[in-house]
Amino acid sequence: MKFTDFNFNDNINQALGSIKFIQPTEVQEKLIPIILKGRDLVGESKTGSGKTHTFLLPIFQKLNPELDEVQAVIAAPSRELATQIYEAAKVFVKFDERIKVSNFVGGTDKVRQIRKLEAGQPHIVIGTPGRLWDLMSEGSLKAYTAKTFVVDEADMTLDMGFLAEVDKIAASFGDKVQMLVFSATIPQKLQPFLKKYLSNPVMEKIANKTVISDTIENWLLSNKGASNNQLILQLTQIINPYMAMIFANTKGRVDEIHAFLTNNGVKAAKIHGDIPPRERKRTMNAIKNLDYQYVIATDIAARGIDIEGVSHIINDEIPQDLTFFVHRVGRSGRNGLKGTAITIYAPSDDASIREIEKMGVKFEPKAIRNGEIIDSYDRDRREKRTKAPAEISNLTRGAIAKGKKKVKPGYKRAIKWQIEEENKKKRRAERNKNARKQRESRKQSF
């Protein structure tokens, strides 16, 4: 199938051609026709599957530029994700300059945004839930005319505590708005919201053929009790990434890795929620201009930022929420390109690694030796090498069990002697059995 099969208007087809979009992804092929029919939808699919254009294309197709009013509202849980959607939307505006698109996110100049709205309402509104509701409740943003409301990354919206604002926004539209909810997962806590606002929705889950793209190699690197900082520094000296993202579990850890690497001459950027909006914007622009080869980020960035050309992922730690492992690694290996994800682990992480493996992820054990990354042994090698225990009697089994308990010093010697005596009896019985066979053989020969 091709995008031209959707019968989009000429302006949309020209925009798609300009960004070399020819064939839709699986999620786009399945969900765009449903959205064009005006149905409410819950679309569940993995990160990087093309959800953004799945809702943008029908919105632009149904939009009437002659109506000077808000026709679609798109809520995204992070500033970066909202800006990313805004940038994707601007491509289509180039081919129909009558269409007005605005991006309203927290941490930016609210007074300036209000003045802009006083001059005229945009056709498409994109933003973070807090800022959108702020402008709507004050009457500056007249979003009640919207025909479509999109909640992008709904599970992340829930995790970040924005569901109350999204609830208020949804309540302001009435029954006529088309509700589109997109998410990588649909947690149970989201169900009441879906039942409250969606009318007989199409529930579409795009099954992952593989949890992680098969173009990504997953390497497992034991820290063996050493400093992760030193290991990450060694990796930067060995790999030569087009772009590498280093993920840590906390903002403090991001700061720590960033300080260590920069002090050791590595040019790296950092992104997390405590960095002021203007600085984050400057950093993102620098990253897009390839001014940095390394980007250190928290898990929010794993969900909210789409950085093109990420060739390597380095996990400083295994994420506390294991689903974020998929989101992190999914930053690499996009559009059929190869990627490498390197996960640093400690012995205490073994249970988490097993859980990730149950999700279908196959790890390749690696080690660093003489400035090179080499194949290493499987961390389960001892278990795999263990031989099946020989048959033992109930008496011996009981004796061994008792031997594991705290006993008097001479008792273990008695257990050992008992096992040796039982083995002697087995050998004696085997000799007698062989002797009988020999006697029977001699009798038959006479």
N, C-alpha and C positions, 0 to 999 in steps of 0.2 A: 504493500500500500504506500501511496505518496500523499503529501500534504495537499496537493492539488485535488485529490479525490474528495476533500471535505467541502469543496465549492465555496471557499472563502472569497471575500471581495478582492478586487484587484490590488488595493493598497496593502492588504495583509499578505497576499501572495508575493508582492514585490519585496516587502519587508523580510519575509521568510527566505526569499532568494538572496537577499543581501547578507544574511547570516549563514548561508549555505545549509539551511534546513530543508532536507528533501524527503526523508522518510521519518514518520512519527515513531516514537518509542512505544513500547507495549501499553503503558499506562495512557498515553495520548490517543492511541488507536481505539482503545476500549471506552475511555471516559468522555472524550470530546463530543461524540454523537449524543450521549446521554445529557450532557450539559446544554447542548444546542436545542434539545427538546424542552428545556425548561424544568427538568426534574431536580428535586433536592438530591444531594449526593454525599455519601461518605466514602472517600477514596483512600484506601490504605495501600501504600506501596513504599518500597525502600528509598532511602536517601539517594539522590542523584538519578532518579528514574524519569525526570522530566515533568514534574508536577506543576512547576511555575507556568510553563506554556500551555499546559492542559487547561488551566482556568483563564489565562490571559487571552488566548485565541478566541474562545467563544464570547468573552466580554467585548472584545473589539469588534467581532462580527455583528453582535446585536446592538452595539452602541449607536445612538443617533446624535451626531455632532451638532445638529440644528437646535437641539434642546439644551438650553443653558442651565443645566442642573446636574446634581450628582446622580450618576447612574450605576456605579459600582463602588463598593467599599471592600478593601482587602486588609485584613489584620494579620500582622506577623509578630512573633514574640520578641524579636531582637531588632535593634537599629540596623545592624549589618544585613539581616535578612530582608527587612523592609526596603533598604536601599538597593539591595540586589534585585528585588522584584521591580522596583522603580526604574532601574537601569535597563532591565529587560523590556519594560513597557515603552520606554523612550524610543526604542528602535522603531516601533510601529508608528509613533507620533511623527517621525521624520517623513513618513509617506502620506500623512494626512494632518497637516498643521492646524486644522480646526479643532482637533482633540486636545483637551487640557488634562494633564495628569499631575497630581501633587503628592508629595511625600511628607508626612508629618510624624516625626519621631521625638521621643523625649531627649532632653539635654540640648535642644536647639532653641533658637530665639522664638519664643511663643508670640511675642508682640508683633514681630514681623510677619508671622504666619497669619495672625488675625487680620492685619492690614491687607494681606494678599487675598484673604477670603472676602473681605469687604468689597474688594474690586471685582470679584466674580467667583462663582463656585466652580470647582473643577468637575470634569465628567467622571474621572476615575480617581479615587482617593486611596492611597496606600499609607500605612503607618503602624506604629506600635499601639496596642490597646489603650494604654494609659493616656497618651497624648490625644488619640482619636476621641476618646470619651470626654476628655477635658474640653476640647474644642466644641464637641457636640452639645454637652451639658450647658455651656455658656451661650449657645445659640449662634456661634460664629460659623461652625460647619453645619450646613443644613443637609445632613445626610439622609433624612427621612424619605427623600424621593428615590433612593436607590432601589434598583430592581434586582441586584445581585449582592450577596454578602459572602465573602470568602474568609474562612478561618484557616490559615496555613500553619503547618506544624502544630496541630492541636495538642498533641501530647507534651510538647515543649512549652506551649502556652499554659497548660495545666501545671507542669513542674515549676514554672517560674512565677506562679501565683497571679496570673493575669485573667483567669477564667471569670472572675467577678466583673471586670470591666467589659469583657467580651459578652457576657450575659446581658449587661445593661445596653450595650450597642445593639444586640440582636433584638431586645425587647422594644427598642425605639422604632423598628421598621414595620411592625404589624405582620399580617399573614401573607401579604402578596410577594414578599421578597423571596428570591431563590437562594437557598442556603447551600453552600459548598464547603465541606469540611475535608481537609487533606491532612494526612499524618502518616508517619512511618509505622506507628502502632496506635491502637485504639484502647487505652486503659479503661478499666471498669469505672473509675471515678468520672470519666467523661460521659458515660451513658445517660445520666439524668439530663444533662445539657442537650444531648442529641434528641432525646425523647420530647423535650420541652419545645424545641424550635423547628425541628425538621418534620415535614409532612410526607409520610409514606416514602422515605428516601430510598434510593438505590444504594445498597451496601455492596461495594465492589472492592475485593481484596485481590491485588495483583500478586500472585504467589511468586516468591523469589526462587528462580531456578537454582541459584546458588546464593548462600547467605552473603558471600563476598565475591566480587568479580573474580573469575578464574584467571584474569590477567595479572592478579596481585599475588606476589610471593609473600608468605608469612614466616618471618624468621623469629626464632625464640633464642634470647641471649641471657644466660644466667649471670647475675652480678657477683655471684660467689662471695657475697658479704662485702664486696668493694663498694666504693662510692659511685653512685649513678652519674654524678657530675663528670667524673673522670671518664666513665664509659661513653657518655654522650660526646664529650670532647674528642675521644679517640675515634668515634664514628664519624664526626665531622672531618677528621683528618684522613679518613679512609674512603668514604663514599664521595661521589661528586654529583650531588643531585641537581636537577634542573630547578626544583623547589622542594624543600623538605619542611614538613610541619612536625613540631615536637609537642606532644600533648602531656599535660600534667593534671593532677586531680584538684589542685587548689590554686588560687590566685597567688598565694605566698610562694608556692613551689615554682610557679611560672617566673616570678620575680627573681627567685634564687638562681634558677637555671640561666635566665637572661643575664644576670650580673656576672655569673661565673664564665659564661661563654664570651661575653664582650670583654671581660678582663683578660681573656686569653686570646684576643685578637679575632674572634669570630663575629662577623657582622650579622646580627640577628634582630628581628623585630619581636615585640610581644603584644598579645591581645588578651584582655580580660575585662570584666565588668567594672573594675575600679579605675580604669584609665579614662580621663576626661573625654567627652565626645569629640571635641575638636582634634585632640591628639590621636584618637582612634581613627578619625576620618583621614588625617594626614598619613597615618601609618598604613591604612588600607590603600590609599592612592600610591604610596611608595612601593607597597607589595605588588600592586598591579603593574607598576612600571619596572618590576624585576630589580628593584634596588636592593632587595634582600634575598639571600639564598635559603635562610632559615627563619621560620616563624614559630614562636613558642606561644601556645594557647591553652585555655581551659576547654572543657567539653562544650560549653555554650558555643564556642567558635566552631566546634565540629559540626554543629547543627545549623548555625546561622550564617556561615560564610562559604562562598563557593569561589575558591581561588583556582584559577586555571593553571594547568601544567604541574600539579603536585606529583612528583615522581617518587618521593619517599615519605613514609610516616615513621616517627620514632615515638614509641610509648614509654615515657619515663616510668610509669606505673600502670598496672592493670586498673581500669576504671572501677569505682565502687559499684556502679550500675553497669552490669556486663553488656547491656544493649548498646551502651555508648562505644564499646569496642568496635562494633560494626560501623557506627557513624564515623568514628575516627578513621578507620582503615578505608572507608568509602570515599574519603577525600582524594584518594589516589586511584589510579587505574581506571579513569573515566574515558568514555568514548572509545573503548577498545584499546587504549594505551596501556603499556605495562607499568606496574608499580611494585614497590617493595615496602612492606610494613615490618619494622623491627620492634619487637616487644621485649623490654628488659624485665626480668622477673627474679624474685627471691624464692628460696625453698618454701616459704610460708604461702606462696601464691599458687601452690600446686592444685588445690581444690578449685580455684577460680579458672585455672587453665583447662582443667578437665571439663568444666561447665561450658567454656567457650568451644572446646572440641566437640561437645555434644550438639552444638549449634551448627556443626558441619565445617568448622574451620580446621584445616590441617596445617600444623606447624612443622617447620624444618629447624632442628636444633643447630645453632651456630656458636662459634667462639672466636675470640680475637687472639691471634698469635703472630708475633713478629710483624705487627702493623698490617695484618691482613685478616679478613673475615673468612673463616674456614668451616667446613662441616664438622659437627661435634657429635657426641654420643647422645642417644635417646635418654632423657631423664628417667625413663622407666626400665633402664637396662637390667638392673638387679632383679626386678620382678620378673622380667621376661626370661632371665637366665636361670631362675630357680627351677630345680628339677622336681618332678612329682614325688611325693614322699613314698617310700617303700611301705608295703603292708606290715603293720605291727599288730600285736595282739592287744586285746582290751586291757590285759594286765599291765603291759608295757605302757600303753597309752595313759592309763591311770597314774602310773608311776611318774611319767614325764610331766603330767599335769600337776602332780603334787610337787615335783621338783622345781616348778616355776614359783611356788610359794616360798615364803621365808621358813626355812627348816634348820634343824641342828646341823653342824658341819659334817658329821659322819653320815647323814642321811643321803646326801647326793652321791657319796661313794657307793652306798648300798644300791641306789637306783642304777648307777653305772654298771655295777657288778651283775645286777639282775638282768639288764639288757644284754650283757655279754653272755650270760648263761643261756638266755633264750636263743641267741644267735648260734651258740654251740650246739644246742639241741636241734636247730633247723639244719645245720651242716651235717650232724650225725644222722638225722633222718634221711637227708638227701643221699649220703653215702650208702646207707642200708638199702635204700630204694634201688640204687644203681647195682649193688651187689646181688640183689634178688633177680634183677633183669639178666645179669651175667649168668647166674646159676640156671635160670629158665632156658637161656640160650644154649648152654652146654647140654642140658637134658635133651633138647630137641635134636641136637646134632648126633646123639647116639642112636 
